[in-house]
Amino acid sequence: MNVLEVAIYALVMTSTTMPFTCEQGNQDGVVCSNGISAAEDGEGHLRYSNGLTVLKDRQGGIAFSNGVTTHFDAAGWVKFSSGISVRRETLEKYRFSNGMVCRLMEPTRAWCVPGK
């Protein structure tokens, strides 16, 4: 688990267009300024403070405990069944279909902001 991964899934869960940051906490978890926090469980899944879990399988697939699933479209976007899509622009920057951009700013901090 890394701080950018937590931020990306937090944005997918909320579909927010309000800026927020996520920072690695003193413990093993990540705390975001939008009130969401997450920690990895013993099975490598991310458990969020809002009760959702991001389940990861050995093939790299993901699903949310609330039933949200993903698939790639022909343009290279990862489409979530919740209606939001995301694509990686660089190793440290992801663009969302709602206009938000999440990027790693420091090894322990990610920002999600409206972007171009």
Biopython code that builds the backbone (N, CA, C, O; Angstrom):
import numpy as np
from Bio.PDB.StructureBuilder import StructureBuilder

atoms = [
    (1, "MET", "N", (0.839, -1.175, 0.000)),
    (1, "MET", "CA", (0.000, 0.000, 0.000)),
    (1, "MET", "C", (0.885, 1.240, 0.000)),
    (1, "MET", "O", (1.887, 1.315, 0.711)),
    (2, "ASN", "N", (0.489, 2.202, -0.813)),
    (2, "ASN", "CA", (1.172, 3.481, -0.737)),
    (2, "ASN", "C", (0.140, 4.600, -0.662)),
    (2, "ASN", "O", (-1.043, 4.379, -0.921)),
    (3, "VAL", "N", (0.583, 5.780, -0.312)),
    (3, "VAL", "CA", (-0.304, 6.904, -0.071)),
    (3, "VAL", "C", (-1.070, 7.304, -1.341)),
    (3, "VAL", "O", (-2.229, 7.707, -1.241)),
    (4, "LEU", "N", (-0.471, 7.207, -2.510)),
    (4, "LEU", "CA", (-1.161, 7.549, -3.751)),
    (4, "LEU", "C", (-2.286, 6.562, -4.042)),
    (4, "LEU", "O", (-3.366, 6.960, -4.477)),
    (5, "GLU", "N", (-2.040, 5.299, -3.806)),
    (5, "GLU", "CA", (-3.063, 4.271, -4.000)),
    (5, "GLU", "C", (-4.276, 4.548, -3.104)),
    (5, "GLU", "O", (-5.416, 4.444, -3.556)),
    (6, "VAL", "N", (-4.036, 4.893, -1.859)),
    (6, "VAL", "CA", (-5.126, 5.217, -0.936)),
    (6, "VAL", "C", (-5.908, 6.418, -1.448)),
    (6, "VAL", "O", (-7.138, 6.412, -1.417)),
    (7, "ALA", "N", (-5.211, 7.447, -1.919)),
    (7, "ALA", "CA", (-5.874, 8.650, -2.427)),
    (7, "ALA", "C", (-6.725, 8.339, -3.659)),
    (7, "ALA", "O", (-7.847, 8.834, -3.776)),
    (8, "ILE", "N", (-6.209, 7.535, -4.564)),
    (8, "ILE", "CA", (-6.942, 7.187, -5.784)),
    (8, "ILE", "C", (-8.248, 6.484, -5.437)),
    (8, "ILE", "O", (-9.307, 6.856, -5.945)),
    (9, "TYR", "N", (-8.182, 5.486, -4.589)),
    (9, "TYR", "CA", (-9.396, 4.753, -4.229)),
    (9, "TYR", "C", (-10.347, 5.619, -3.410)),
    (9, "TYR", "O", (-11.564, 5.467, -3.525)),
    (10, "ALA", "N", (-9.822, 6.519, -2.588)),
    (10, "ALA", "CA", (-10.682, 7.438, -1.832)),
    (10, "ALA", "C", (-11.446, 8.337, -2.790)),
    (10, "ALA", "O", (-12.618, 8.632, -2.556)),
    (11, "LEU", "N", (-10.801, 8.775, -3.862)),
    (11, "LEU", "CA", (-11.485, 9.604, -4.837)),
    (11, "LEU", "C", (-12.533, 8.794, -5.601)),
    (11, "LEU", "O", (-13.629, 9.289, -5.865)),
    (12, "VAL", "N", (-12.205, 7.569, -5.950)),
    (12, "VAL", "CA", (-13.181, 6.706, -6.635)),
    (12, "VAL", "C", (-14.408, 6.502, -5.755)),
    (12, "VAL", "O", (-15.534, 6.534, -6.252)),
    (13, "MET", "N", (-14.207, 6.293, -4.461)),
    (13, "MET", "CA", (-15.334, 6.057, -3.546)),
    (13, "MET", "C", (-16.251, 7.266, -3.429)),
    (13, "MET", "O", (-17.470, 7.120, -3.341)),
    (14, "THR", "N", (-15.673, 8.443, -3.428)),
    (14, "THR", "CA", (-16.446, 9.651, -3.163)),
    (14, "THR", "C", (-16.840, 10.410, -4.423)),
    (14, "THR", "O", (-17.811, 11.166, -4.403)),
    (15, "SER", "N", (-16.103, 10.225, -5.524)),
    (15, "SER", "CA", (-16.304, 10.975, -6.772)),
    (15, "SER", "C", (-16.256, 12.484, -6.539)),
    (15, "SER", "O", (-16.850, 13.250, -7.298)),
    (16, "THR", "N", (-15.563, 12.901, -5.510)),
    (16, "THR", "CA", (-15.510, 14.311, -5.147)),
    (16, "THR", "C", (-14.760, 15.142, -6.190)),
    (16, "THR", "O", (-13.910, 14.628, -6.917)),
    (17, "THR", "N", (-15.083, 16.409, -6.249)),
    (17, "THR", "CA", (-14.313, 17.358, -7.050)),
    (17, "THR", "C", (-13.689, 18.412, -6.144)),
    (17, "THR", "O", (-13.205, 19.443, -6.613)),
    (18, "MET", "N", (-13.706, 18.139, -4.839)),
    (18, "MET", "CA", (-13.080, 19.023, -3.855)),
    (18, "MET", "C", (-11.653, 18.537, -3.595)),
    (18, "MET", "O", (-11.431, 17.336, -3.446)),
    (19, "PRO", "N", (-10.687, 19.452, -3.538)),
    (19, "PRO", "CA", (-9.297, 19.050, -3.285)),
    (19, "PRO", "C", (-9.136, 18.397, -1.914)),
    (19, "PRO", "O", (-9.825, 18.749, -0.956)),
    (20, "PHE", "N", (-8.215, 17.444, -1.841)),
    (20, "PHE", "CA", (-7.852, 16.831, -0.563)),
    (20, "PHE", "C", (-6.442, 16.279, -0.655)),
    (20, "PHE", "O", (-5.910, 16.078, -1.747)),
    (21, "THR", "N", (-5.847, 16.037, 0.494)),
    (21, "THR", "CA", (-4.520, 15.431, 0.578)),
    (21, "THR", "C", (-4.621, 14.156, 1.402)),
    (21, "THR", "O", (-5.533, 13.999, 2.214)),
    (22, "CYS", "N", (-3.690, 13.262, 1.187)),
    (22, "CYS", "CA", (-3.572, 12.054, 1.997)),
    (22, "CYS", "C", (-2.120, 11.955, 2.452)),
    (22, "CYS", "O", (-1.194, 12.177, 1.671)),
    (23, "GLU", "N", (-1.936, 11.621, 3.723)),
    (23, "GLU", "CA", (-0.590, 11.514, 4.283)),
    (23, "GLU", "C", (-0.434, 10.225, 5.062)),
    (23, "GLU", "O", (-1.353, 9.756, 5.734)),
    (24, "GLN", "N", (0.764, 9.666, 4.949)),
    (24, "GLN", "CA", (1.101, 8.493, 5.745)),
    (24, "GLN", "C", (1.096, 8.912, 7.196)),
    (24, "GLN", "O", (1.762, 9.875, 7.574)),
    (25, "GLY", "N", (0.335, 8.182, 8.022)),
    (25, "GLY", "CA", (0.263, 8.492, 9.442)),
    (25, "GLY", "C", (1.446, 7.908, 10.189)),
    (25, "GLY", "O", (2.311, 7.259, 9.601)),
    (26, "ASN", "N", (1.474, 8.146, 11.488)),
    (26, "ASN", "CA", (2.544, 7.614, 12.325)),
    (26, "ASN", "C", (2.496, 6.098, 12.419)),
    (26, "ASN", "O", (3.527, 5.452, 12.609)),
    (27, "GLN", "N", (1.299, 5.524, 12.287)),
    (27, "GLN", "CA", (1.136, 4.073, 12.310)),
    (27, "GLN", "C", (1.237, 3.561, 10.875)),
    (27, "GLN", "O", (1.863, 4.202, 10.031)),
    (28, "ASP", "N", (0.630, 2.425, 10.598)),
    (28, "ASP", "CA", (0.680, 1.835, 9.268)),
    (28, "ASP", "C", (-0.356, 2.409, 8.316)),
    (28, "ASP", "O", (-0.390, 2.011, 7.152)),
    (29, "GLY", "N", (-1.202, 3.329, 8.764)),
    (29, "GLY", "CA", (-2.300, 3.827, 7.956)),
    (29, "GLY", "C", (-2.015, 5.138, 7.258)),
    (29, "GLY", "O", (-0.984, 5.777, 7.464)),
    (30, "VAL", "N", (-2.980, 5.516, 6.415)),
    (30, "VAL", "CA", (-2.946, 6.772, 5.675)),
    (30, "VAL", "C", (-4.190, 7.558, 6.062)),
    (30, "VAL", "O", (-5.286, 7.000, 6.126)),
    (31, "VAL", "N", (-4.022, 8.855, 6.321)),
    (31, "VAL", "CA", (-5.118, 9.727, 6.714)),
    (31, "VAL", "C", (-5.287, 10.798, 5.645)),
    (31, "VAL", "O", (-4.317, 11.435, 5.234)),
    (32, "CYS", "N", (-6.542, 10.993, 5.192)),
    (32, "CYS", "CA", (-6.831, 11.989, 4.161)),
    (32, "CYS", "C", (-7.604, 13.162, 4.766)),
    (32, "CYS", "O", (-8.358, 12.995, 5.724)),
    (33, "SER", "N", (-7.407, 14.334, 4.200)),
    (33, "SER", "CA", (-8.044, 15.541, 4.725)),
    (33, "SER", "C", (-9.545, 15.570, 4.464)),
    (33, "SER", "O", (-10.240, 16.421, 5.017)),
    (34, "ASN", "N", (-10.066, 14.663, 3.636)),
    (34, "ASN", "CA", (-11.509, 14.592, 3.393)),
    (34, "ASN", "C", (-12.209, 13.690, 4.412)),
    (34, "ASN", "O", (-13.386, 13.366, 4.249)),
    (35, "GLY", "N", (-11.487, 13.285, 5.464)),
    (35, "GLY", "CA", (-12.066, 12.493, 6.531)),
    (35, "GLY", "C", (-11.933, 10.998, 6.373)),
    (35, "GLY", "O", (-12.324, 10.249, 7.268)),
    (36, "ILE", "N", (-11.391, 10.542, 5.259)),
    (36, "ILE", "CA", (-11.224, 9.108, 5.016)),
    (36, "ILE", "C", (-9.815, 8.689, 5.414)),
    (36, "ILE", "O", (-8.847, 9.405, 5.155)),
    (37, "SER", "N", (-9.709, 7.533, 6.039)),
    (37, "SER", "CA", (-8.399, 6.958, 6.326)),
    (37, "SER", "C", (-8.429, 5.501, 5.902)),
    (37, "SER", "O", (-9.500, 4.927, 5.706)),
    (38, "ALA", "N", (-7.253, 4.903, 5.760)),
    (38, "ALA", "CA", (-7.173, 3.509, 5.322)),
    (38, "ALA", "C", (-5.927, 2.857, 5.882)),
    (38, "ALA", "O", (-4.927, 3.514, 6.172)),
    (39, "ALA", "N", (-6.017, 1.550, 6.025)),
    (39, "ALA", "CA", (-4.875, 0.743, 6.460)),
    (39, "ALA", "C", (-4.947, -0.595, 5.744)),
    (39, "ALA", "O", (-6.027, -1.069, 5.392)),
    (40, "GLU", "N", (-3.799, -1.189, 5.536)),
    (40, "GLU", "CA", (-3.739, -2.498, 4.902)),
    (40, "GLU", "C", (-3.968, -3.578, 5.953)),
    (40, "GLU", "O", (-3.427, -3.515, 7.057)),
    (41, "ASP", "N", (-4.783, -4.571, 5.590)),
    (41, "ASP", "CA", (-4.997, -5.682, 6.509)),
    (41, "ASP", "C", (-3.960, -6.770, 6.242)),
    (41, "ASP", "O", (-3.097, -6.599, 5.381)),
    (42, "GLY", "N", (-4.031, -7.856, 6.948)),
    (42, "GLY", "CA", (-3.065, -8.934, 6.814)),
    (42, "GLY", "C", (-3.110, -9.665, 5.481)),
    (42, "GLY", "O", (-2.190, -10.415, 5.157)),
    (43, "GLU", "N", (-4.166, -9.456, 4.705)),
    (43, "GLU", "CA", (-4.309, -10.116, 3.410)),
    (43, "GLU", "C", (-3.930, -9.212, 2.242)),
    (43, "GLU", "O", (-4.069, -9.609, 1.085)),
    (44, "GLY", "N", (-3.455, -8.011, 2.530)),
    (44, "GLY", "CA", (-3.059, -7.083, 1.480)),
    (44, "GLY", "C", (-4.194, -6.242, 0.927)),
    (44, "GLY", "O", (-4.008, -5.546, -0.072)),
    (45, "HIS", "N", (-5.375, -6.286, 1.553)),
    (45, "HIS", "CA", (-6.506, -5.468, 1.149)),
    (45, "HIS", "C", (-6.463, -4.141, 1.907)),
    (45, "HIS", "O", (-5.911, -4.062, 3.005)),
    (46, "LEU", "N", (-7.048, -3.107, 1.313)),
    (46, "LEU", "CA", (-7.127, -1.808, 1.973)),
    (46, "LEU", "C", (-8.476, -1.673, 2.654)),
    (46, "LEU", "O", (-9.517, -1.789, 2.009)),
    (47, "ARG", "N", (-8.460, -1.431, 3.939)),
    (47, "ARG", "CA", (-9.693, -1.238, 4.710)),
    (47, "ARG", "C", (-9.822, 0.247, 5.039)),
    (47, "ARG", "O", (-8.963, 0.838, 5.694)),
    (48, "TYR", "N", (-10.926, 0.833, 4.563)),
    (48, "TYR", "CA", (-11.167, 2.264, 4.728)),
    (48, "TYR", "C", (-12.056, 2.539, 5.928)),
    (48, "TYR", "O", (-12.846, 1.688, 6.338)),
    (49, "SER", "N", (-11.921, 3.728, 6.485)),
    (49, "SER", "CA", (-12.678, 4.118, 7.678)),
    (49, "SER", "C", (-14.176, 4.217, 7.418)),
    (49, "SER", "O", (-14.960, 4.209, 8.367)),
    (50, "ASN", "N", (-14.591, 4.311, 6.163)),
    (50, "ASN", "CA", (-16.017, 4.381, 5.849)),
    (50, "ASN", "C", (-16.644, 2.991, 5.719)),
    (50, "ASN", "O", (-17.807, 2.865, 5.335)),
    (51, "GLY", "N", (-15.869, 1.948, 6.038)),
    (51, "GLY", "CA", (-16.377, 0.586, 6.019)),
    (51, "GLY", "C", (-16.105, -0.189, 4.743)),
    (51, "GLY", "O", (-16.302, -1.403, 4.708)),
    (52, "LEU", "N", (-15.658, 0.482, 3.700)),
    (52, "LEU", "CA", (-15.372, -0.214, 2.444)),
    (52, "LEU", "C", (-13.979, -0.824, 2.460)),
    (52, "LEU", "O", (-13.065, -0.327, 3.118)),
    (53, "THR", "N", (-13.846, -1.899, 1.728)),
    (53, "THR", "CA", (-12.555, -2.560, 1.565)),
    (53, "THR", "C", (-12.261, -2.680, 0.081)),
    (53, "THR", "O", (-13.137, -3.047, -0.703)),
    (54, "VAL", "N", (-11.033, -2.372, -0.305)),
    (54, "VAL", "CA", (-10.583, -2.591, -1.676)),
    (54, "VAL", "C", (-9.880, -3.939, -1.681)),
    (54, "VAL", "O", (-8.856, -4.130, -1.025)),
    (55, "LEU", "N", (-10.449, -4.860, -2.432)),
    (55, "LEU", "CA", (-9.951, -6.228, -2.496)),
    (55, "LEU", "C", (-9.047, -6.369, -3.707)),
    (55, "LEU", "O", (-9.444, -6.028, -4.821)),
    (56, "LYS", "N", (-7.844, -6.863, -3.504)),
    (56, "LYS", "CA", (-6.896, -7.049, -4.598)),
    (56, "LYS", "C", (-6.610, -8.532, -4.759)),
    (56, "LYS", "O", (-6.378, -9.244, -3.781)),
    (57, "ASP", "N", (-6.629, -8.996, -6.027)),
    (57, "ASP", "CA", (-6.325, -10.408, -6.253)),
    (57, "ASP", "C", (-4.896, -10.559, -6.766)),
    (57, "ASP", "O", (-4.216, -9.564, -7.022)),
    (58, "ARG", "N", (-4.452, -11.774, -6.913)),
    (58, "ARG", "CA", (-3.057, -12.053, -7.311)),
    (58, "ARG", "C", (-2.748, -11.600, -8.735)),
    (58, "ARG", "O", (-1.585, -11.384, -9.075)),
    (59, "GLN", "N", (-3.771, -11.457, -9.567)),
    (59, "GLN", "CA", (-3.567, -11.038, -10.956)),
    (59, "GLN", "C", (-3.578, -9.518, -11.095)),
    (59, "GLN", "O", (-3.473, -9.006, -12.210)),
    (60, "GLY", "N", (-3.701, -8.798, -10.006)),
    (60, "GLY", "CA", (-3.690, -7.339, -10.045)),
    (60, "GLY", "C", (-5.066, -6.720, -10.183)),
    (60, "GLY", "O", (-5.178, -5.497, -10.263)),
    (61, "GLY", "N", (-6.117, -7.525, -10.214)),
    (61, "GLY", "CA", (-7.473, -7.003, -10.299)),
    (61, "GLY", "C", (-7.924, -6.447, -8.965)),
    (61, "GLY", "O", (-7.435, -6.846, -7.908)),
    (62, "ILE", "N", (-8.870, -5.516, -9.030)),
    (62, "ILE", "CA", (-9.408, -4.946, -7.805)),
    (62, "ILE", "C", (-10.929, -4.948, -7.852)),
    (62, "ILE", "O", (-11.534, -4.926, -8.923)),
    (63, "ALA", "N", (-11.523, -4.974, -6.686)),
    (63, "ALA", "CA", (-12.962, -4.834, -6.528)),
    (63, "ALA", "C", (-13.204, -4.196, -5.168)),
    (63, "ALA", "O", (-12.397, -4.332, -4.248)),
    (64, "PHE", "N", (-14.315, -3.505, -5.060)),
    (64, "PHE", "CA", (-14.693, -2.891, -3.802)),
    (64, "PHE", "C", (-15.695, -3.794, -3.092)),
    (64, "PHE", "O", (-16.478, -4.488, -3.739)),
    (65, "SER", "N", (-15.671, -3.783, -1.769)),
    (65, "SER", "CA", (-16.571, -4.630, -0.998)),
    (65, "SER", "C", (-18.040, -4.264, -1.195)),
    (65, "SER", "O", (-18.924, -5.053, -0.861)),
    (66, "ASN", "N", (-18.307, -3.073, -1.733)),
    (66, "ASN", "CA", (-19.691, -2.671, -2.000)),
    (66, "ASN", "C", (-20.153, -3.101, -3.397)),
    (66, "ASN", "O", (-21.243, -2.723, -3.829)),
    (67, "GLY", "N", (-19.330, -3.892, -4.109)),
    (67, "GLY", "CA", (-19.722, -4.412, -5.413)),
    (67, "GLY", "C", (-19.184, -3.650, -6.605)),
    (67, "GLY", "O", (-19.350, -4.108, -7.736)),
    (68, "VAL", "N", (-18.547, -2.504, -6.405)),
    (68, "VAL", "CA", (-17.975, -1.753, -7.517)),
    (68, "VAL", "C", (-16.836, -2.565, -8.129)),
    (68, "VAL", "O", (-15.961, -3.058, -7.417)),
    (69, "THR", "N", (-16.855, -2.699, -9.441)),
    (69, "THR", "CA", (-15.840, -3.455, -10.169)),
    (69, "THR", "C", (-15.183, -2.553, -11.212)),
    (69, "THR", "O", (-15.601, -1.411, -11.402)),
    (70, "THR", "N", (-14.152, -3.069, -11.886)),
    (70, "THR", "CA", (-13.422, -2.284, -12.878)),
    (70, "THR", "C", (-13.257, -3.060, -14.177)),
    (70, "THR", "O", (-13.346, -4.287, -14.212)),
    (71, "HIS", "N", (-13.011, -2.294, -15.253)),
    (71, "HIS", "CA", (-12.576, -2.873, -16.517)),
    (71, "HIS", "C", (-11.855, -1.778, -17.310)),
    (71, "HIS", "O", (-12.088, -0.589, -17.090)),
    (72, "PHE", "N", (-10.982, -2.188, -18.230)),
    (72, "PHE", "CA", (-10.294, -1.239, -19.100)),
    (72, "PHE", "C", (-11.152, -0.970, -20.317)),
    (72, "PHE", "O", (-11.759, -1.889, -20.867)),
    (73, "ASP", "N", (-11.210, 0.308, -20.754)),
    (73, "ASP", "CA", (-11.889, 0.596, -22.006)),
    (73, "ASP", "C", (-10.855, 0.686, -23.128)),
    (73, "ASP", "O", (-9.656, 0.573, -22.874)),
    (74, "ALA", "N", (-11.304, 0.884, -24.346)),
    (74, "ALA", "CA", (-10.419, 0.882, -25.511)),
    (74, "ALA", "C", (-9.435, 2.042, -25.502)),
    (74, "ALA", "O", (-8.393, 1.968, -26.154)),
    (75, "ALA", "N", (-9.742, 3.109, -24.780)),
    (75, "ALA", "CA", (-8.862, 4.280, -24.731)),
    (75, "ALA", "C", (-7.846, 4.201, -23.597)),
    (75, "ALA", "O", (-7.061, 5.131, -23.412)),
    (76, "GLY", "N", (-7.845, 3.107, -22.834)),
    (76, "GLY", "CA", (-6.864, 2.943, -21.768)),
    (76, "GLY", "C", (-7.291, 3.464, -20.409)),
    (76, "GLY", "O", (-6.479, 3.506, -19.485)),
    (77, "TRP", "N", (-8.545, 3.862, -20.266)),
    (77, "TRP", "CA", (-9.055, 4.290, -18.973)),
    (77, "TRP", "C", (-9.503, 3.068, -18.187)),
    (77, "TRP", "O", (-10.016, 2.112, -18.768)),
    (78, "VAL", "N", (-9.314, 3.089, -16.877)),
    (78, "VAL", "CA", (-9.901, 2.084, -15.992)),
    (78, "VAL", "C", (-11.269, 2.638, -15.616)),
    (78, "VAL", "O", (-11.371, 3.687, -14.981)),
    (79, "LYS", "N", (-12.301, 1.937, -16.006)),
    (79, "LYS", "CA", (-13.671, 2.377, -15.736)),
    (79, "LYS", "C", (-14.215, 1.608, -14.533)),
    (79, "LYS", "O", (-14.159, 0.379, -14.484)),
    (80, "PHE", "N", (-14.737, 2.351, -13.576)),
    (80, "PHE", "CA", (-15.351, 1.756, -12.403)),
    (80, "PHE", "C", (-16.858, 1.688, -12.639)),
    (80, "PHE", "O", (-17.431, 2.584, -13.258)),
    (81, "SER", "N", (-17.489, 0.642, -12.155)),
    (81, "SER", "CA", (-18.926, 0.486, -12.361)),
    (81, "SER", "C", (-19.726, 1.572, -11.642)),
    (81, "SER", "O", (-20.929, 1.701, -11.871)),
    (82, "SER", "N", (-19.089, 2.339, -10.795)),
    (82, "SER", "CA", (-19.731, 3.470, -10.118)),
    (82, "SER", "C", (-19.853, 4.681, -11.028)),
    (82, "SER", "O", (-20.522, 5.653, -10.679)),
    (83, "GLY", "N", (-19.206, 4.632, -12.206)),
    (83, "GLY", "CA", (-19.322, 5.719, -13.169)),
    (83, "GLY", "C", (-18.089, 6.579, -13.342)),
    (83, "GLY", "O", (-18.030, 7.355, -14.296)),
    (84, "ILE", "N", (-17.123, 6.482, -12.485)),
    (84, "ILE", "CA", (-15.905, 7.287, -12.621)),
    (84, "ILE", "C", (-14.832, 6.459, -13.319)),
    (84, "ILE", "O", (-14.800, 5.235, -13.196)),
    (85, "SER", "N", (-13.952, 7.141, -14.055)),
    (85, "SER", "CA", (-12.846, 6.487, -14.756)),
    (85, "SER", "C", (-11.545, 7.170, -14.377)),
    (85, "SER", "O", (-11.536, 8.332, -13.970)),
    (86, "VAL", "N", (-10.439, 6.436, -14.514)),
    (86, "VAL", "CA", (-9.127, 6.966, -14.178)),
    (86, "VAL", "C", (-8.098, 6.403, -15.155)),
    (86, "VAL", "O", (-8.225, 5.276, -15.632)),
    (87, "ARG", "N", (-7.083, 7.205, -15.440)),
    (87, "ARG", "CA", (-5.961, 6.705, -16.239)),
    (87, "ARG", "C", (-4.666, 7.266, -15.668)),
    (87, "ARG", "O", (-4.622, 8.372, -15.130)),
    (88, "ARG", "N", (-3.613, 6.464, -15.804)),
    (88, "ARG", "CA", (-2.297, 6.889, -15.329)),
    (88, "ARG", "C", (-1.649, 7.725, -16.414)),
    (88, "ARG", "O", (-1.612, 7.323, -17.577)),
    (89, "GLU", "N", (-1.132, 8.905, -16.032)),
    (89, "GLU", "CA", (-0.403, 9.760, -16.962)),
    (89, "GLU", "C", (1.100, 9.620, -16.776)),
    (89, "GLU", "O", (1.858, 9.674, -17.744)),
    (90, "THR", "N", (1.527, 9.441, -15.539)),
    (90, "THR", "CA", (2.928, 9.159, -15.225)),
    (90, "THR", "C", (2.909, 8.192, -14.048)),
    (90, "THR", "O", (1.839, 7.833, -13.555)),
    (91, "LEU", "N", (4.074, 7.774, -13.601)),
    (91, "LEU", "CA", (4.130, 6.883, -12.435)),
    (91, "LEU", "C", (3.547, 7.531, -11.190)),
    (91, "LEU", "O", (3.113, 6.837, -10.270)),
    (92, "GLU", "N", (3.535, 8.852, -11.159)),
    (92, "GLU", "CA", (3.105, 9.559, -9.959)),
    (92, "GLU", "C", (1.915, 10.481, -10.192)),
    (92, "GLU", "O", (1.656, 11.362, -9.372)),
    (93, "LYS", "N", (1.172, 10.296, -11.313)),
    (93, "LYS", "CA", (0.053, 11.194, -11.621)),
    (93, "LYS", "C", (-1.069, 10.425, -12.318)),
    (93, "LYS", "O", (-0.840, 9.714, -13.297)),
    (94, "TYR", "N", (-2.298, 10.582, -11.789)),
    (94, "TYR", "CA", (-3.478, 9.921, -12.328)),
    (94, "TYR", "C", (-4.562, 10.948, -12.612)),
    (94, "TYR", "O", (-4.793, 11.840, -11.795)),
    (95, "ARG", "N", (-5.225, 10.841, -13.746)),
    (95, "ARG", "CA", (-6.306, 11.751, -14.142)),
    (95, "ARG", "C", (-7.641, 11.019, -14.071)),
    (95, "ARG", "O", (-7.745, 9.851, -14.445)),
    (96, "PHE", "N", (-8.668, 11.730, -13.582)),
    (96, "PHE", "CA", (-10.001, 11.169, -13.410)),
    (96, "PHE", "C", (-10.985, 11.809, -14.376)),
    (96, "PHE", "O", (-10.798, 12.946, -14.811)),
    (97, "SER", "N", (-12.029, 11.072, -14.705)),
    (97, "SER", "CA", (-13.040, 11.553, -15.639)),
    (97, "SER", "C", (-13.834, 12.735, -15.088)),
    (97, "SER", "O", (-14.488, 13.435, -15.861)),
    (98, "ASN", "N", (-13.798, 12.976, -13.797)),
    (98, "ASN", "CA", (-14.505, 14.116, -13.211)),
    (98, "ASN", "C", (-13.628, 15.370, -13.142)),
    (98, "ASN", "O", (-14.016, 16.358, -12.519)),
    (99, "GLY", "N", (-12.450, 15.340, -13.777)),
    (99, "GLY", "CA", (-11.569, 16.501, -13.829)),
    (99, "GLY", "C", (-10.516, 16.554, -12.742)),
    (99, "GLY", "O", (-9.669, 17.448, -12.753)),
    (100, "MET", "N", (-10.547, 15.628, -11.810)),
    (100, "MET", "CA", (-9.561, 15.624, -10.735)),
    (100, "MET", "C", (-8.263, 14.962, -11.188)),
    (100, "MET", "O", (-8.259, 14.110, -12.076)),
    (101, "VAL", "N", (-7.173, 15.369, -10.567)),
    (101, "VAL", "CA", (-5.855, 14.775, -10.785)),
    (101, "VAL", "C", (-5.271, 14.447, -9.426)),
    (101, "VAL", "O", (-5.250, 15.297, -8.536)),
    (102, "CYS", "N", (-4.796, 13.218, -9.256)),
    (102, "CYS", "CA", (-4.100, 12.823, -8.030)),
    (102, "CYS", "C", (-2.643, 12.587, -8.372)),
    (102, "CYS", "O", (-2.322, 11.953, -9.377)),
    (103, "ARG", "N", (-1.768, 13.100, -7.529)),
    (103, "ARG", "CA", (-0.337, 12.904, -7.759)),
    (103, "ARG", "C", (0.413, 12.764, -6.451)),
    (103, "ARG", "O", (0.012, 13.291, -5.413)),
    (104, "LEU", "N", (1.495, 12.049, -6.534)),
    (104, "LEU", "CA", (2.391, 11.886, -5.395)),
    (104, "LEU", "C", (3.260, 13.130, -5.317)),
    (104, "LEU", "O", (3.977, 13.451, -6.265)),
    (105, "MET", "N", (3.200, 13.830, -4.192)),
    (105, "MET", "CA", (3.981, 15.053, -4.027)),
    (105, "MET", "C", (5.272, 14.785, -3.257)),
    (105, "MET", "O", (6.299, 15.416, -3.506)),
    (106, "GLU", "N", (5.206, 13.854, -2.334)),
    (106, "GLU", "CA", (6.342, 13.408, -1.538)),
    (106, "GLU", "C", (6.110, 11.921, -1.298)),
    (106, "GLU", "O", (4.989, 11.453, -1.498)),
    (107, "PRO", "N", (7.096, 11.173, -0.890)),
    (107, "PRO", "CA", (6.862, 9.745, -0.647)),
    (107, "PRO", "C", (5.747, 9.451, 0.355)),
    (107, "PRO", "O", (5.174, 8.362, 0.341)),
    (108, "THR", "N", (5.437, 10.416, 1.224)),
    (108, "THR", "CA", (4.412, 10.191, 2.246)),
    (108, "THR", "C", (3.180, 11.065, 2.066)),
    (108, "THR", "O", (2.338, 11.113, 2.963)),
    (109, "ARG", "N", (3.042, 11.767, 0.925)),
    (109, "ARG", "CA", (1.913, 12.677, 0.727)),
    (109, "ARG", "C", (1.452, 12.657, -0.730)),
    (109, "ARG", "O", (2.258, 12.729, -1.657)),
    (110, "ALA", "N", (0.123, 12.558, -0.905)),
    (110, "ALA", "CA", (-0.498, 12.662, -2.226)),
    (110, "ALA", "C", (-1.539, 13.770, -2.184)),
    (110, "ALA", "O", (-2.177, 14.003, -1.158)),
    (111, "TRP", "N", (-1.703, 14.454, -3.323)),
    (111, "TRP", "CA", (-2.704, 15.508, -3.445)),
    (111, "TRP", "C", (-3.652, 15.138, -4.562)),
    (111, "TRP", "O", (-3.231, 14.626, -5.599)),
    (112, "CYS", "N", (-4.924, 15.394, -4.354)),
    (112, "CYS", "CA", (-5.942, 15.260, -5.389)),
    (112, "CYS", "C", (-6.613, 16.611, -5.544)),
    (112, "CYS", "O", (-7.223, 17.121, -4.604)),
    (113, "VAL", "N", (-6.501, 17.191, -6.731)),
    (113, "VAL", "CA", (-6.994, 18.540, -6.997)),
    (113, "VAL", "C", (-7.610, 18.594, -8.389)),
    (113, "VAL", "O", (-7.298, 17.765, -9.243)),
    (114, "PRO", "N", (-8.490, 19.578, -8.617)),
    (114, "PRO", "CA", (-8.942, 19.781, -9.994)),
    (114, "PRO", "C", (-7.725, 20.119, -10.847)),
    (114, "PRO", "O", (-6.879, 20.906, -10.422)),
    (115, "GLY", "N", (-7.623, 19.554, -12.013)),
    (115, "GLY", "CA", (-6.421, 19.776, -12.815)),
    (115, "GLY", "C", (-6.679, 19.786, -14.287)),
    (115, "GLY", "O", (-7.758, 19.433, -14.763)),
    (116, "LYS", "N", (-5.645, 20.206, -15.008)),
    (116, "LYS", "CA", (-5.687, 20.218, -16.465)),
    (116, "LYS", "C", (-4.843, 19.105, -17.001)),
    (116, "LYS", "O", (-4.742, 18.938, -18.216)),
]
sb = StructureBuilder()
sb.init_structure("model")
sb.init_model(0)
sb.init_chain("A")
sb.init_seg("    ")
for serial, (resi, resn, name, xyz) in enumerate(atoms, 1):
    if name == "N":
        sb.init_residue(resn, " ", resi, " ")
    sb.init_atom(name, np.array(xyz, "f"), 0.0, 1.0, " ", f" {name:<3s}", serial, name[0])
structure = sb.get_structure()
